[in-house]
Amino acid sequence: MNESHWTLYCDGSAMPNPGRIGLGAVLTGPDGTRHELSVATHAIGCNNEAELKALTHGLEAAKALGATDVRAYSDNSVLVEQLGAKTAGAVKPIARLAHLFDDARTLLDSFDHVSVEWIPRHRNAQADALARSALGLEPKRVARFGKRGADLIRNKANSVQGKH
C-alpha cells in the first residue's frame, strides 16, 4: 500500500425500489482519517442508480481531498460488473443508466490508480446505514457472530431441539 492509498465503501438506497434515493459512503484516507457521506438526493430512481450515484459521490469526495489512489468497494454486483466490463457484450448494459456509467468511468479514469471491487453486504453495513439514514430510515440489523457466539447459538439450538 503506498502513502496515497484511500479506501471507499459506498452504498445506495432506493425506497421503495424505484423510489427516493439516499447515498452513503465511508472514505478512509492513508493516515486513517475517516470521512462519512450521507446524502438525500431528492431524486427518484432504482437501486442500481442509487448505488452508482453513491460511488460517484464518494469518488468525487476522494478527488476533492486529493486522493490519487482509491480502492472502492460496493455490495452491488451489477455495478461492479458493468464498470469492469472491458469488451463489448461482456455484460449486458443497463441502457437507461448508460450515461451515469459513462460519467463514472470518466471519473474512475481520472485517478492514477483505482479499483472497484464487490464485497458481501454484511461487510458494507456502515455505508448502508449512511444511505438509509439519508432517507430517514433505521439501519438494517447485521448479525455477526464470532466463534464463541456461533457456538452459543449452536448449543442453544441443540438444547431446544433436545427438549422436543
Buried (B, 14 or more C-beta within 10 A) or exposed (E): EEEBBBBBBBBBBBBEEBBBBBBBBBBBBBEEEEBBBBBBBEBEBBBBBBBBBBBBBBBBBBBEEEBBBBBBBBBBEBBBEBBEBEEEEEBEEBEEBEEBBEEBEEBBEEBEEBBBEBBEEEBBBBBBBBBBBBBEBEBEEEEEEEEEEEEEEEEEEEEEEEEE
